[in-house]
Amino acid sequence: MSWYAIKTRPGTQRPATPRIGAPEERKGEFIIERNLRDADIEIYMPSFRKDIKHHRTKELIERRFAMIVGYSFVYLPTADFYRLSRVDGVTSILGVAGYPTRISNFDVESIRDAEAMAGAALERERDARQKRSRKQLQDEFPKDVTIRIAPEHRLVGGMLATVLDVTGRNTVKAVVEMLGGLVHVDLPLDLIDKVA
């Protein structure tokens, strides 16, 4: 009853052709996910979503990409590796000295956490794309409110900051307490994680 890592055949980590009458949770799945689910094998393929600008129409299209290219995780309640190896798209089961290596639930959950962080970054990016007036920003980020800076910021990521003012350039002026002193920073909206 463990997770195992599998190597997938090239080309199977792309979207599968939609099936008519497929359940809602199976729409948008990749080929390897469809093949394994059709064989009644639970699969977890870490992925992230990204907005891509269409080259001609300039519209934003949401696309899904594999986070670990060429690999996925399967949950096998029984060690039925023969049935797993017969699924189209499974190249091999990762292991050491001929024995499949179990992946702990903790490792899979930490990958799920990274996937959730990527989703939160996409939501921040979409939120920052919205044009707002200075008045709307002042209503959203009033003076002296505490905010959390996104972990992607290279200097003060993950720290708490106090709002001083907003600008017309869709940025927030804030102050962060560091090393016993106060540091003034201008934060773009996509680096503000959440209001604390």
Secondary structure, DSSP 8 states (H G I E B T S, - for coil): -EEEEEEE-TT-SSB----TT--GGGTT-BHHHHHHHHTT-EEE--EEEEEEE-TTT--EEEEEEESSTTEEEEEESS--HHHHHTSTTEEEE-EETTEE-EE-HHHHHHHHHHHHHHHHHHHHHHHHHS---HHHHHHHS-TT-EEEE-TT-TTTTT-EEEEEEE-TTSEEEEEEEETTEEEEEEEEGGGEEEE-
